[in-house]
Amino acid sequence: MTTFYKDRPVSWKRLVATAAALGSLAAPIAVAALTAQAPQTGADAPAFEVASIKPNNSGDGRVMLGNQPGRFTATNVTLRLLIRNAYQLQDFQISGGPGWISSDHFDIVAKIDASVQDQIAAAGPPVPGQGPSKLQLMIRSLLAERFKLVVHTETKEQPIYALVLARSDGRLGPQLKKSETDCAALMAAARGRGPGRGMPPPGPPQPGEAIPCGIRIGMGNMAVGGAPLTQFANTLGMFTGRVVIDRTGLTGNYDFNLTWTPDQMPPRAPGTPPDQPIRANGVDIDPNGPSIFTAVQEQLGLKLDSQRGPVTMLVIDRAEHPVEN
């Protein structure tokens, strides 16, 4: 499983880097949750067997997080991004800490015990609201041991969005369809534990293609396959700057392709006529298209309703540069 977590709406360059990183997404992701859990430390805390951490000064915009059999890899990541991954939070839910946690980049390769890897694979991706996965707990242990990270949580009443049905009759939008894909079977096959054992997993979908399972995010586009709306709601927080909670009452998994015009657009390629779409990462973007709020309502039949609610904030009390190894 490979995934990317990005900040609230930022420059087009960061968004293009996000889309590039997500090109290999092949499993569901949990991008944010309303609540965070206190760090688990001590001898009983899950941990990697060994981990290598090195600074990355490449200046490359591509950022990757991945869990391959037997190891966890993070390429060109900041400590802030690792914290977001480990605690299932959006950027605006993190405060405190030295400035370098957002600017200094690192490459991490961590070894996972075979028995623990089996447990991670069997559990599947983390489900929003059900607490951290074993892999996320292992990342927390890594942060505490190598980055000397110390955090605490605070709950604040803040503006949030509730994802609700847009129509009183419950009719859904033209893009939102119930998924018929058995993602658990596909993941089992990819791990060599089900049908197709011994065969290499299929490559990632190309930009614009449907994604069978998981979430792929590009510039002005989100392709979702076999994912619950709770997961989609969490992902929307990337673009709204608020925590988003699923209150649709819809259960099960869904497939859809959501397209909107980002608030910040990349520049046109030299010589491109002004009436033509802007092409970014292999996908055409209509500069006159709907906002993400309008797109959610028109294409999915859902609505982002502004409300207030308790939001857990993670406060960084201490962080140190890791010793390179």
Secondary structure, 3 states (H helix, E strand, C coil): CEECCCCCCCCHHHHHHHHHHHHHCCCCCCCCCCCCCCCCCCCCCCCCCEEEEEECCCCCCCCEEEEECCEEEEEEEEHHHHHHHHHCCCHHHEEECCHHHHCCEEEEEEECCHHHHHHHHHHCCCCCCCCCCHHHHHHHHHHHHHCCCEEEEEEEEEEEEEEEECCCCCCCCCCCEECCCCHHHHHHHHCCCCCCCCCCCCCCCCCCCCCCCEEEEECCEEEEEEECHHHHHHHHHHHHCCCEEECCCCCCCEEEEEECCCCCCCCCCCCCCCCCCEEECCEEECCCCCCHHHHHHHHHCEEEEEEEEEEEEEEEEECCCCCCC
